[in-house]
Amino acid sequence: MTREIDPNKCIDFILENAGKYAQAKGELAQLEAFKSSLKAIKMAETSEQSLGAQEREAYRSQDYQNLCKAIGAATENAEKLKWELEAARLRHATWQTLEVSNRNQDRILK
């Protein structure tokens, strides 16, 4: 059973979700950029004197762990949107190919 492909729905889906994808990528970039700042903030908050100990304390802080989880969630969201958009693009490309094949077949049969 072949499923009908509506090229307009594919294009509409891409247009409707392009902004969401851009927003998700922006959020991910913002979180990644904040990671270094948060590390520096947490290193400054500790009473440890050596850089290694300060870094260890920064990495083990709950704030840093929460940020890492947020980066994971943002990455997941961005990747999901990316592949949904790619699937819509591929459906449209499939439709185009099928249309060309149908036209060629019609020409041969005439």
N, C-alpha and C positions, 0 to 999 in steps of 0.2 A: 504494500500500500504506500503510495507516494503522497506526501503531504503538500498541499498547495502552498506556494511561497508568495507572499504579498510583498513586492519590493518596496512599496510605500510604507508599510509597517516597519520594515527593516530600517529604512532611512529615518522614519519618525522616531524609532527607538533610539537610534544613535544620537539624533538631535536632542531628544528629551533627557538623555543620560550623560551627555558630554559634560555638562556643567557639574553634575554630581561627581563624575570622575575627576575633573579638574579640582574640585573642592577636596576630594579625598587625597589626591596627590599633594595639594597644598598643605593639608593638615599633617600628612606624613613628613613633609619637608620641614614644617615648623617644629614638630616633635623631635626630629633628628637634630635640628639646629639647637634646640633647647637642652639637649642631652649634655653637651659640654658645659653650658652655663650651670646646670644643676649640679654637675660634678664639682665644679669650682666652688659653688655655694656651700655644698656639703663638706668639702675639704676645709673651707674656712671656718666652718662651725665646730669642727672637732678640736679637742685640746691636744691631739697628737702633734709631735714636733717634726717627725720625718715625713717626707713626701709619700713614701710607700705606705705608711700607716694612715696618712690622711686619705690617700686614694682608696685604700681598703675600706675605710669607714664610709667614704662616699658611696662606693659600689654596694655596700651592704645596707645602706639606708632604705627605709620603706619608700621614701619619695622616689629614689632612683629605680627601685624595683617596679613601682607603679608606672613610672614613665616607660620603662621597657615593655611592660604589658600593654600600655597605650600604643606604643609604636607597633607592636605585634598586631593589635586589633586594627589599627589604621592601615597597615600593610595588607592585611587580609581583605579589608573593605575595598581598597584601591585595586587589588588584584582581581577580586570578584567582578567589579565594574569593568575593568579592562577586558576580561575574557567574555563578559556578556556583550560588550561593544564589538569585540572581534567576532563573536558568533553571529551577530546581526550583519556585520560586514560580509562574512562568508556566506550567509544565507542569500544575501543580495547577489553576490558573485555567482552562486550556484544558479539562481534564477536567471541571470544573464546568460550563462552557459546553456541552460536548458532551452531558453528562447532561441538562441542561435541554432541549436541542434534541431529544434522543431521547425524553424524556417528552412533549414537545409533539407530536412526530410520532406517537407511540403514541396519544395522545388523538385526534388528527385521523383516524387510520386506524380507530378503533373505531366 
